[in-house]
């Protein structure tokens, strides 16, 4: 018996999803089934959602959970009248905030204006993020070694430790320019930092992973290969970690971490400031 | 006079930041200066933050705003004793949720277990996202045309309309496999869909942008070039939109949108289900 969850938003729904996931993760014994309904910014769209929620309430044994970040009270009031357990994030926090700040809130559509032409900061943020994503792509997997001067950080690690998604995420979320360089068996057997990296020791950050997990991941890609064999993974991981210690390169075990966690931890450990300014 | 905001978390801080940004965006006349302090998961780390918050409270004219997603009450209680305006997201919502669900919450460290070895769904999500990011990179900018069979969506548009970051984001956030193909002047003058795309019409999604904005973006990259000239941008955008209409390709104007908004709107318009299941 799954409990239904609706994430409702007048924008992308990401805030409602993030918050809802964190809250519901505290109830690991209950199974939830969630749907996101983004861009609900008119009373008409809200009416359609009301029908959907009420239908769910009638056919299910327990009423649905609704997590709502709709700012316009004309719209959210329509939702609140449904048969549901209702978490209204803006109503909950905006009134106390108005009191604290001594001013009324704009109460417009609630998305972050990351990219409005009238806001110079927002515009710079957009450009910074886009440039950093392009940088991560252009400097993925040891390509374009000549651009390491521009990198904020250079991720190193054996194949499939999470270098590529982490470097892309650093650009997307934080505007940080991350290159990445794969440690291949030839590099590892030499027991010395590859030449391409020698001038950039201070920018290096190592990724590592538990060998059994690495073997699983590699097996998805190349089943039953030498590349995916547990023995290969054990050797490569061991050699990579030795290299990190030898050169005092900070490193992180990605086995249990999401891309978001890997990235946030690396920034913190490396002491790199995000390039994108939030409000 | 900027108002200081602390985002505190026992995990990455992304949830606190997202929610805080949405809330504070409702007060456009007030300037905020924010810092994120992630991974505060012990009383000792909390004590260090307390010192930082209290120092800010003493040196500033108005008390700091603290937005907190720390789940462990032993830790968050330490924070709550500071001189601040305190938004405690978990305390606010967990008790009513416990009541609704008829069970106590785990109250562990509050990060989403996207990648735990004991959770098969989380694991599949991780692999799906990573694979989709790798797919976006391998199929960026018209490379590897032969893999369009595997794509969930193919983004098309003239240079610098946001194709690359959007396709990467679709993979990272939603596990959706997005290829992208640049419409170059040769394609546009032919007034016909490039051969490489003809078999995949149903997967195509167009990006467009206001020409003046496109000229700004291109000028950052290649100042004073023909590529960045307003006339070039006007022509290319016009021809691309004609192509979209001619082939009934859905398209979206990215001028005012963040990467998050572009991606969420495309999924909605194209009717593509996300591949990654949230809780």
Interface residues (C-beta under 8 A of the other chain):
Chain A: X3 X5 X11 X12 X13 X14 X15 X17 X18 X19 X20 X21 X22 X23 X24 X25 X26 X27 X28 X29 X30 X32 X34 X36 X38 X39 X65 X69 X71 X85 X87 X89 X90 X92 X93 X94 X96 X97 X100 X101 X103 X105 X106 X107 X108 X110 X111 X112 X113 X114 X115 X116 X117 X126 X127 X129 X130 X133 X134 X137 X140 X162 X164 X165 X168 X169 X172 X173 X213 X217 X220 X255 X256 X257 X258 X259 X260 X261 X263 X264 X265 X268 X278 X279
Chain B: X3 X5 X11 X12 X13 X14 X15 X17 X18 X19 X20 X21 X22 X23 X24 X25 X26 X27 X28 X29 X30 X32 X34 X36 X38 X39 X65 X69 X71 X85 X87 X89 X90 X92 X93 X94 X96 X97 X100 X101 X103 X105 X106 X107 X108 X110 X111 X112 X113 X114 X115 X116 X117 X126 X127 X129 X130 X133 X134 X137 X140 X162 X164 X165 X168 X169 X172 X173 X213 X217 X220 X255 X256 X257 X258 X259 X260 X261 X263 X264 X265 X268 X277 X278 X279
